[in-house]
Amino acid sequence: MDYIIIIITAIFVNNIVLAQFLGICPFLGVSGKVSTSVGMSGAVMFVMTIATIVTWLIQNYILIPFSLEFLQTITFILIIASLVQMVEIILKKVSPPLYQALGIYLPLMTTNCAILGVAILTMQSNYNLMEGVVFAIANAIGFGLALLLFSSIREHLDLLDVPKGMRGVPIAFVAAGILALAFMGFAGLV
């Protein structure tokens, strides 16, 4: 039952993008097309899950036993940067079109506060390793859901007759705000 609560809470109630406002840069930057959103969601899921596993192990088997908890943030950032480099190398070889489509946002995943935030929130919530992995995957699904919904809305907005002063970023911010309000409806669920 605990896992179900973690999943529902992470995806809907405390969505990492729409409720906690972490990961806004890729949310706004990659959401122009659904295809790039799917690729970014997959990359974030992979990095977020692996980063949570590795950071949990480092935290519990190195930092805490040696009283080095003050190095948590810098250690987590270095781990995430290494994982993003690995994803970048793999994507470059496996899917060059996706690598080109993600462009600058792939290296920016190194500083994606959603990935770092999930790793730190896992430690603050005192999750065990399995709960941490479920939490990371659920947050990645929530990130992907928000990104896919928003990219679908943005593609649809491109087809509409939006007033000249609202085209582009202004209407994207309005749509993101309305999407965040819609997710607030899940607040009393869990």
ChimeraX attribute file (.defattr): number of C-alpha atoms within 10 A of each C-alpha:
attribute: neighborCount
match mode: 1-to-1
recipient: residues
	/A:1	5
	/A:2	7
	/A:3	14
	/A:4	11
	/A:5	12
	/A:6	20
	/A:7	20
	/A:8	19
	/A:9	20
	/A:10	24
	/A:11	25
	/A:12	25
	/A:13	22
	/A:14	20
	/A:15	26
	/A:16	26
	/A:17	25
	/A:18	27
	/A:19	16
	/A:20	14
	/A:21	15
	/A:22	20
	/A:23	20
	/A:24	17
	/A:25	18
	/A:26	24
	/A:27	25
	/A:28	17
	/A:29	14
	/A:30	26
	/A:31	25
	/A:32	21
	/A:33	18
	/A:34	19
	/A:35	17
	/A:36	22
	/A:37	27
	/A:38	19
	/A:39	19
	/A:40	27
	/A:41	24
	/A:42	15
	/A:43	19
	/A:44	26
	/A:45	22
	/A:46	17
	/A:47	25
	/A:48	29
	/A:49	23
	/A:50	19
	/A:51	26
	/A:52	30
	/A:53	19
	/A:54	17
	/A:55	26
	/A:56	24
	/A:57	13
	/A:58	16
	/A:59	21
	/A:60	15
	/A:61	11
	/A:62	14
	/A:63	18
	/A:64	13
	/A:65	10
	/A:66	10
	/A:67	10
	/A:68	11
	/A:69	14
	/A:70	10
	/A:71	11
	/A:72	17
	/A:73	15
	/A:74	10
	/A:75	16
	/A:76	23
	/A:77	20
	/A:78	12
	/A:79	20
	/A:80	26
	/A:81	20
	/A:82	15
	/A:83	20
	/A:84	24
	/A:85	15
	/A:86	13
	/A:87	18
	/A:88	18
	/A:89	12
	/A:90	13
	/A:91	19
	/A:92	14
	/A:93	9
	/A:94	11
	/A:95	11
	/A:96	12
	/A:97	12
	/A:98	16
	/A:99	22
	/A:100	13
	/A:101	17
	/A:102	22
	/A:103	13
	/A:104	13
	/A:105	18
	/A:106	23
	/A:107	15
	/A:108	15
	/A:109	26
	/A:110	20
	/A:111	17
	/A:112	22
	/A:113	19
	/A:114	24
	/A:115	28
	/A:116	24
	/A:117	19
	/A:118	24
	/A:119	29
	/A:120	17
	/A:121	16
	/A:122	22
	/A:123	19
	/A:124	9
	/A:125	10
	/A:126	11
	/A:127	15
	/A:128	12
	/A:129	17
	/A:130	11
	/A:131	17
	/A:132	24
	/A:133	21
	/A:134	19
	/A:135	28
	/A:136	29
	/A:137	23
	/A:138	25
	/A:139	30
	/A:140	28
	/A:141	22
	/A:142	26
	/A:143	29
	/A:144	24
	/A:145	19
	/A:146	26
	/A:147	29
	/A:148	24
	/A:149	16
	/A:150	24
	/A:151	25
	/A:152	17
	/A:153	19
	/A:154	23
	/A:155	14
	/A:156	10
	/A:157	16
	/A:158	12
	/A:159	8
	/A:160	10
	/A:161	8
	/A:162	12
	/A:163	8
	/A:164	7
	/A:165	9
	/A:166	12
	/A:167	14
	/A:168	14
	/A:169	12
	/A:170	11
	/A:171	16
	/A:172	20
	/A:173	13
	/A:174	12
	/A:175	16
	/A:176	22
	/A:177	13
	/A:178	13
	/A:179	16
	/A:180	18
	/A:181	13
	/A:182	11
	/A:183	18
	/A:184	16
	/A:185	11
	/A:186	16
	/A:187	12
	/A:188	7
	/A:189	10
	/A:190	10
